[in-house]
Amino acid sequence: MAALRGKALVAYLLVCVLWGSTYLAIRIGVGVLPPFLFAGGRFLLAGLLLLGGSLAFGERLPRRARDYAVLAVVGLFLLAGGNTLVVWAEQFTPSGVASLFVVTVALWMALFDAVVPGGTGRLSWRVIAGLVLGLAGTVLLVEADPRALLHADLRGPVALTAASASWAFGSVYYKRQHPQAGPYVGAAIEMIAGGTVVVALGLLLGEAHAVHLTARGLGALAYLVVFGSIVGYTAYAYALHHAPATIVGTYAYVNPLIAVLLGWLLLREPVGARTLVAMGLILGAVLWIHASHAAAVHEEAEAPASD
């Protein structure tokens, strides 16, 4: 965590706290609004507001077409793939459980950082052991015995697993490509690209007929636009720009604690022993992988001195 200092540390802490509360807002929002137009509208509105504000305060648009392309791809993986699938899945999954699945973002980041060329990660036996432990926690979370799987509604778990992988790959891809754009303009372009695709998908699916604006839905949307996207997402982009992806990915440790607590307090979502044990396994796997990563970096640094 020594890589996080100053403004990067403040940005990281904002992500930890704010994104832990967004699961509750998403759960409330999808109860009254169609998922794709809800998610896409949030990103598109937040991206346009952020872009206008960033340009007004002196940030400049990227000059190279390549930078726009990279930012658009990142927006598709992080927002159209990662966050939108979480929104869709919360129609079938409690907000606290959804947050536990998203903890596996850190596991996926460790995997992609090891297999995608250009990074410092290594797919060692330690990392593999951590991935297996995290998988065990996920299996326990969905109570996946063979008989239950035949009759279980797996839409939420499958979508949340895909969302975590998509978000992690998009984050690693961003670190590899180094787009030349300010953190706020870059985040705005990502949100506009992802939001446009998701809104178009929602319209193609006929969700416009299901839009009924209520105070509850508008409140959830406003909270997510301001705190989830404009503040939270730009803070994530800033932290990711100034610190390693595997370190920034540890925000996922804190999110479930806040999400589970809020879901229990405000929506009366059940929290049983199985959920707590699964949380322990998943968080233990993430901590194990990051400790393994730190140990590998230390060993590489010590190697020349021992020759």
N, C-alpha and C positions, 0 to 999 in steps of 0.2 A: 504494500500500500504506500510505500515511500514515493512511488511515482506520482501520487496525487498530492499536489500542494497548491496553496493559494486559490485562485479562481477555479482551477480544475477540481479541487477538493470541494469547494462550495457547490459547483455544478453537480458533482457526484452525489452529494448529500441531498440536493433537491430531487434528483432522480429517485433516490432510495425512498424518500418520504412521499412525494407526489404520485409516483407510479404505483405505490402500494394502495393508494386510495382510488385509483381510476377503475379498478376491477368492480368496485361497488357501483360507481357511476355508470359503467358499461352495463352491468346487470339491470340497473333501473331503466336505462335507456332502451335496451332491447325488449323490455317488457311492454313498451308502448310505441316503438318505432321499428320499421323494418331494418334488418341488420346492415345490409350493404349501403343503402342510402344514408343510414345513420353514421356509419363509419366513414364512408367516402365524403359525405357532406362536412363532417368534422374536419377532416384533413384538408379538404379544398378550401374551406373558409379560413382555417387557421393559417394555411400556407399563403393565401392572398394577403391577409392582414399582416403577417410577419414580413412578407416581401416588401409591402409598401412601407412599413415601419423601418426596415433595414436600409432601404434606399434613401429614405428621408433623413436617416442619421448618418449617412455617408458611406455605407458599404456599396461596393460595385458589383455589377453582374459579371459572371465569368466571361472571358474573352474567347475561349476555345470551345469549339463544338464538342470536343472530346469530354470536357468537364460536364457539360449539360447531359451528355449520354451517360456518363458514370453516375451522376447524381440521380438521373431518372431510374437507372437500374437499381441503385440503392433504395430509392423510394418504393419501387415495386416489391423488392424482397422484404424490406422492413415494414412497410405500411400495407400495401395491397396483399402481401403474403402473410407477414407476421401478425400485425395488429388486427387486421380485418378478420382473420380466422379466429382470433380470440373472441372478437365481438360475436361472430356467428356461433361459436361454441358455447357461449354463455347463455344461449337460449335453452340449453340442455344440461348445463353444468353449473353448480354453485360457484360464486365468485371466489371464495377461499380455495376451493379445489382447483379452479382454473389457475390461480396464482401459483399453486404448487407445481403444476405442469410447466409453467413458464420458468420456474427455477432451472429447468433442464437447459435453458439457453446457455448457461455457463458450461454445461457439459458439452453441448454442441459446439460452442466456441473453442473449447479445448481440442475437440476432434478436428474441426475445420482448420484451426491454426496449425495443427500438425500435418495435415494432408495437403493443404493448398500451398503451392510454392511461394516462397518469398518471406516467410515468417520465421519466428524463433522457436515455435512449438515442436515437440518431438512425440511421436506415438510410441511411448515406452510401455513396459509392462505395468508400470505404476498408473499411467493414464488409462490403459485398458481395464485394469482392476477397478478404477474409479468409475468408468463408464458402466461396467457390469453392476456395480453397487447402485448407481443411479437408476439403472434399468430395473433392478429389483424393487427399489422404492416406488417407481412408477407402476409396476405390475401390482404391488400391494395396494397402491392408491385406488386403482380401478377394480380391486378384488377379482383379479383375472384368473380364476380356475377354469379348466376346460368346459365344465358344464355351464358356468355362469356366462362365459364368452359366447356360447351359442344363442343365448337369450338376451344378452346385455345390449343396451343402446350405446354403441361405440362412436357415435358421431362426434361427441364432445372430445373424448380422449384422442381420437385420430386427428381431428382438426387442431387440437392444442399441441400435439407432438409435431405436426407439420409446421405450425406457426412458430414454435421454438427453433426448429431447424432453419426455417426461412429467415428469421430475424438474425440468428447467429451467422449464417452465411453472408447476409447482407452487410453485417458489421465487419466481418473479416475482409470481405471484398472491398469495402470502403478504405480500410487501412492499407490494403495492397495497392490501390489505384492512385492515391494521393491527389484528388481533384483540387485544382487551384480555385478555391472559392472560400469566402468568409464563412464562419460557422453558421451565421444566421441566414444569410442568403442561400447557402447550401442547403440548410434544413428546410427553408421555404420551398425551394425547387423540388426537393424530395417529396414534401407533403403535397404540392400541387400535382406532381406526376402520379403519385400513388392515389391521391384522392380522385383525380379525373378518371382513372381506370376503374376504381371501385364504384363511383357514381354511375359510370356507363354500364357496368355490370348490373347494378341494381335496377336501372331503367330497362335493360334488356330482359330481366327476370320479372318485370311487371310490378315492382315494389311501389311505384308511384301511387297505385290505388290504395295501398295500405298506410299511407302517410296521414296521420291524424295528430296535429300538433296540440299538445297539452302542456300545462305548466310543469308537470313532472318530466316530460320528455325534453322540453326546452331547457329546463334547469340542468339536466344531465349533459345535454349537448354543450351548453355554455361552459360548464365546469371542465369538460374534456377539451374544448377548444382553447380555453385560457390556461388551465393548469396542466392538463395532460399533454397538449401539443405545443402551444407557444412557449410556455415556461419549461415544461418537462422535457419535451423532445429537443429543444434547442440546447438545454443544459446537457442532455445526453450527447448531442453532436459536438458540443464544446469539449466535454470530458474525453470523448473518443478521439478528438483531434489532438489532445495534449497528453494522452496516457495510453498504455497498451490496452488492446481490446480485451484481453483476458482479465486484466485488473478492473476495468470499467464494468465488465460483465458481472462482477460480484454484487452489483446493485440488486440482483435477483435473490440474494440471501435475505434481505430485509423486507422486500415486497410482500412475501406470503404472511409474515407476522402481522403486518398492518392490514392486509386484505382479509385474513381469517378473522381477526379481531373485529373489524368493521362489519363483516358479513354476519358474524354471530350477534353483535350488539344491535345492529339496525335492521337486518333482514331475518334474524332468528335462524340462520343457516346452521345445521347441526355440525358439531365438531366432536368426533369420537376418538377412541384410542387408536383405531387403525389409521386415521388421518394423521395423528400426532407421530406415530411410529414411522409412517411413510415420509413425513416431513423430515424426521431425523435422518433417515437413510439417504434421502436426496441431498439434504444440506451437507451431510457427512461426505457424500461422494464429491460434491463440488469443492469442499474444503480440502479433501484428499488430493484432488487433481491439481489445485492451485499450489498446495504444498509440494507436490511432485514437480511442478513446473519451476518453482523457486529453487528446489534442490538441484534440478538439472542445470539451471543457469549458474548456480554456485559452483557446481562441479566443473562446468566448462571454464569458468573464470579461474579456478584453481589449477586446472590441468597444465598450463604452460609453466607455472612455478615449480611443478614437481618433476619436470623433464630434466 
